[in-house]
Amino acid sequence: MKFLSLSQSAIVLLALWPERRKGCSMKAQDLYVGEKGAHYFEQRAQNRSSETQRRRARYFEGFTKHDQVVLDFGCGTGGVLACLDAERRLGVEVSEYAAREAREVLDAVFGDLSAVGDGTVDRIVTYHALEHVDSPSRILAEFHRVLKPGGAVRIFVPCEMPLLLRSHRAWKANDDMHLHSWTPLTLGNLLSVSGFEVERAEILPGSGGGRLGAMFGEGSKGKTLFSYLKSLRSGQFHTTVTARKKAGS
C-alpha cells in the first residue's frame, strides 16, 4: 500500500476546505492605526531584533541581493527586511507605531504604495499582510506598477485550515482581522491575472518543528518532518508564491 507524504496529505486536506472568507464592513487597516495599532504590535512582541523576525527573514534568504531596491509590504517594525540583503530598503506600513520603529532600520517607510514610484523596485517581500487588505487585486496591481521589468515578488500568507483550527470554524470578533484565505492555486491565479509570471507556489509548514525540530539542521529531512507534524497539530501552514513581472511589461 502506498501512503501519501505529509506534504501531499496536507494539500489533499486543503482541497476540502473553503478558500475565502466573507468580507466585513470594518476596514482591516483600522485595527493597525492609532492606539489599536500600538496595542496590536505590543501584544505580539513585534520587536525588530526578535528571533521571530529573524526566523521570518529566512523565508526570503537568497531572494534579494545586496545591489537591489527591496520593498517590504506590511513591514511592521522593519525586522524582517533589516535582515535581508539590499542596497536600499523600503517599507510600507499603515501602523504609525510600527512605522516609527521601522524608520530606525529602513531607508524609508510609507503609509501606502502610492508614495512609491513606477518601476523603482527590484524585489517585494510580504509576510502575512495580503490577507488583511480590503482589495488584494488592487495591491497586486500596485506591486506590478512599482516593480521594475523582470522584478519579482515573494508572498507569504496564512493557509488557514478550519478542520484543524477550531477557532476558524465559526465567525467571532478577533484581533487578526483576516479577510481572505489562500491556497497556492487561488493566490497564483490572482497573480497571473495581475500580469505576473508565477515561478513557484506551494504550502509550507508554519512551525519550525519545536524542540525536536531544533535538533536537526535547517533543510534536513528531520527538521522538515517535525515541522510538518507540529504544523498539522496546530493547523498552521503558509501559502507562498513567488512571481515575476514580465520583462516587457
C-alpha positions as semicolon CSV with decimal commas, in nm:
position;residue;x (nm);y (nm);z (nm)
1;M;0,000;0,000;0,000
2;K;0,135;0,343;-0,097
3;F;0,090;0,625;0,152
4;L;0,089;0,995;0,078
5;S;0,372;1,205;0,215
6;L;0,295;1,459;0,486
7;S;0,309;1,746;0,239
8;Q;0,082;1,561;-0,007
9;S;-0,165;1,480;0,272
10;A;-0,179;1,843;0,376
11;I;-0,254;1,951;0,019
12;V;-0,531;1,690;-0,016
13;L;-0,690;1,811;0,307
14;L;-0,673;2,169;0,187
15;A;-0,876;2,080;-0,120
16;L;-1,170;2,004;0,111
17;W;-1,169;2,339;0,288
18;P;-1,315;2,676;0,198
19;E;-1,072;2,910;0,026
20;R;-1,215;3,250;0,118
21;R;-1,398;3,423;0,395
22;K;-1,672;3,671;0,358
23;G;-1,562;4,032;0,392
24;C;-1,674;4,260;0,672
25;S;-1,778;4,622;0,691
26;M;-1,488;4,733;0,909
27;K;-1,166;4,805;0,723
28;A;-0,886;4,579;0,839
29;Q;-0,638;4,865;0,842
30;D;-0,840;5,030;1,119
31;L;-0,700;4,768;1,356
32;Y;-0,340;4,876;1,299
33;V;-0,358;5,256;1,332
34;G;-0,353;5,476;1,641
35;E;-0,382;5,318;1,984
36;K;-0,515;4,994;1,836
37;G;-0,202;4,961;1,626
38;A;0,024;5,022;1,924
39;H;-0,165;4,760;2,126
40;Y;-0,152;4,509;1,838
41;F;0,225;4,529;1,797
42;E;0,300;4,547;2,169
43;Q;0,091;4,236;2,237
44;R;0,267;4,044;1,963
45;A;0,618;4,149;2,064
46;Q;0,694;4,268;1,711
47;N;1,044;4,376;1,806
48;R;1,275;4,421;1,510
49;S;1,558;4,232;1,681
50;S;1,349;3,937;1,797
51;E;1,410;3,578;1,697
52;T;1,064;3,575;1,540
53;Q;1,170;3,840;1,289
54;R;1,495;3,659;1,208
55;R;1,307;3,334;1,156
56;R;1,064;3,501;0,917
57;A;1,352;3,660;0,726
58;R;1,491;3,314;0,648
59;Y;1,192;3,253;0,419
60;F;1,329;3,526;0,191
61;E;1,700;3,444;0,207
62;G;1,852;3,427;-0,141
63;F;1,555;3,607;-0,294
64;T;1,711;3,951;-0,254
65;K;2,060;4,077;-0,346
66;H;2,289;4,340;-0,199
67;D;2,258;4,572;-0,503
68;Q;1,876;4,576;-0,517
69;V;1,596;4,804;-0,401
70;V;1,376;4,583;-0,182
71;L;1,030;4,674;-0,051
72;D;0,852;4,503;0,237
73;F;0,473;4,544;0,220
74;G;0,337;4,535;0,574
75;C;0,688;4,573;0,712
76;G;0,583;4,604;1,077
77;T;0,880;4,729;1,278
78;G;1,120;4,651;0,993
79;G;1,291;4,349;1,147
80;V;1,244;4,113;0,853
81;L;1,374;4,348;0,584
82;A;1,663;4,461;0,804
83;C;1,792;4,101;0,795
84;L;1,787;4,075;0,414
85;D;2,045;4,173;0,154
86;A;1,960;4,503;-0,017
87;E;2,115;4,829;-0,130
88;R;1,803;5,025;-0,035
89;R;1,528;4,905;0,197
90;L;1,174;5,046;0,169
91;G;0,877;4,963;0,387
92;V;0,501;5,012;0,361
93;E;0,319;5,008;0,694
94;V;-0,020;5,153;0,798
95;S;0,058;5,149;1,170
96;E;0,241;5,468;1,264
97;Y;0,354;5,296;1,584
98;A;0,530;5,022;1,388
99;A;0,646;5,259;1,112
100;R;0,819;5,479;1,368
101;E;1,024;5,180;1,480
102;A;1,087;5,067;1,122
103;R;1,231;5,406;1,022
104;E;1,523;5,340;1,257
105;V;1,641;5,046;1,044
106;L;1,496;5,105;0,695
107;D;1,580;5,376;0,442
108;A;1,219;5,491;0,401
109;V;0,876;5,385;0,528
110;F;0,549;5,489;0,360
111;G;0,188;5,467;0,467
112;D;0,078;5,316;0,134
113;L;0,216;5,211;-0,204
114;S;0,105;5,528;-0,382
115;A;0,418;5,700;-0,248
116;V;0,645;5,457;-0,436
117;G;0,746;5,549;-0,791
118;D;0,671;5,342;-1,101
119;G;0,932;5,079;-1,186
120;T;1,164;5,165;-0,898
121;V;1,174;4,837;-0,701
122;D;1,367;4,515;-0,774
123;R;1,208;4,286;-0,515
124;I;0,895;4,289;-0,300
125;V;0,863;4,072;0,009
126;T;0,550;4,048;0,219
127;Y;0,474;3,826;0,517
128;H;0,116;3,778;0,639
129;A;-0,016;4,110;0,511
130;L;-0,222;4,041;0,199
131;E;-0,491;3,859;0,398
132;H;-0,566;4,186;0,583
133;V;-0,630;4,419;0,289
134;D;-0,973;4,502;0,150
135;S;-0,871;4,452;-0,215
136;P;-0,583;4,210;-0,280
137;S;-0,617;4,260;-0,656
138;R;-0,559;4,634;-0,613
139;I;-0,248;4,571;-0,404
140;L;-0,110;4,326;-0,661
141;A;-0,170;4,585;-0,934
142;E;0,035;4,828;-0,726
143;F;0,309;4,566;-0,685
144;H;0,316;4,532;-1,064
145;R;0,337;4,909;-1,105
146;V;0,629;4,971;-0,868
147;L;0,837;4,672;-0,978
148;K;1,098;4,710;-1,248
149;P;1,050;4,488;-1,557
150;G;1,181;4,147;-1,452
151;G;1,138;4,234;-1,084
152;A;0,985;3,974;-0,854
153;V;0,760;3,938;-0,550
154;R;0,750;3,667;-0,284
155;I;0,431;3,647;-0,080
156;F;0,363;3,455;0,241
157;V;0,007;3,436;0,373
158;P;-0,164;3,203;0,621
159;C;-0,311;2,884;0,482
160;E;-0,596;2,859;0,731
161;M;-0,744;2,516;0,788
162;P;-1,077;2,502;0,971
163;L;-1,075;2,124;1,021
164;L;-0,767;2,159;1,242
165;L;-0,807;2,512;1,375
166;R;-1,123;2,521;1,584
167;S;-1,101;2,899;1,607
168;H;-1,161;2,921;1,230
169;R;-1,473;2,704;1,212
170;A;-1,713;2,980;1,310
171;W;-1,706;3,359;1,297
172;K;-1,622;3,563;1,602
173;A;-1,457;3,900;1,654
174;N;-1,080;3,859;1,659
175;D;-0,769;4,075;1,655
176;D;-0,615;3,905;1,349
177;M;-0,883;4,050;1,119
178;H;-0,814;3,819;0,824
179;L;-1,043;3,898;0,530
180;H;-0,911;3,637;0,286
181;S;-0,779;3,281;0,290
182;W;-0,550;3,145;0,024
183;T;-0,428;2,831;-0,144
184;P;-0,138;2,816;-0,392
185;L;-0,400;2,785;-0,668
186;T;-0,606;3,093;-0,578
187;L;-0,310;3,318;-0,498
188;G;-0,123;3,200;-0,806
189;N;-0,427;3,267;-1,022
190;L;-0,468;3,619;-0,884
191;L;-0,102;3,698;-0,951
192;S;-0,134;3,558;-1,302
193;V;-0,433;3,776;-1,393
194;S;-0,248;4,071;-1,239
195;G;0,023;4,039;-1,504
196;F;0,280;3,825;-1,323
197;E;0,452;3,503;-1,426
198;V;0,420;3,257;-1,138
199;E;0,750;3,081;-1,073
200;R;0,667;2,882;-0,760
201;A;0,357;2,820;-0,550
202;E;0,347;2,587;-0,252
203;I;0,233;2,514;0,102
204;L;0,494;2,527;0,379
205;P;0,466;2,438;0,748
206;G;0,415;2,734;0,976
207;S;0,611;2,576;1,258
208;G;0,985;2,528;1,292
209;G;0,930;2,188;1,447
210;G;0,961;2,287;1,811
211;R;1,229;2,138;2,036
212;L;1,252;1,818;1,836
213;G;1,288;2,009;1,511
214;A;1,563;2,220;1,666
215;M;1,776;1,906;1,698
216;F;1,816;1,897;1,319
217;G;1,982;2,139;1,078
218;E;1,791;2,377;0,852
219;G;1,671;2,197;0,538
220;S;1,726;1,848;0,683
221;K;1,466;1,573;0,650
222;G;1,430;1,556;1,028
223;K;1,362;1,929;1,053
224;T;1,106;1,907;0,770
225;L;0,932;1,607;0,928
226;F;0,885;1,765;1,270
227;S;0,786;2,096;1,112
228;Y;0,501;1,925;0,926
229;L;0,396;1,720;1,229
230;K;0,380;2,024;1,455
231;S;0,201;2,227;1,188
232;L;-0,056;1,951;1,131
233;R;-0,124;1,951;1,503
234;S;-0,160;2,330;1,525
235;G;-0,316;2,383;1,182
236;Q;-0,058;2,649;1,098
237;F;0,063;2,643;0,739
238;H;0,180;2,907;0,493
239;T;0,070;2,960;0,136
240;T;0,365;3,109;-0,051
241;V;0,401;3,222;-0,411
242;T;0,698;3,371;-0,595
243;A;0,613;3,557;-0,916
244;R;0,791;3,784;-1,163
245;K;0,686;4,091;-1,359
246;K;0,726;4,016;-1,728
247;A;1,031;4,182;-1,879
248;G;0,832;4,369;-2,142
249;S;0,559;4,499;-1,912
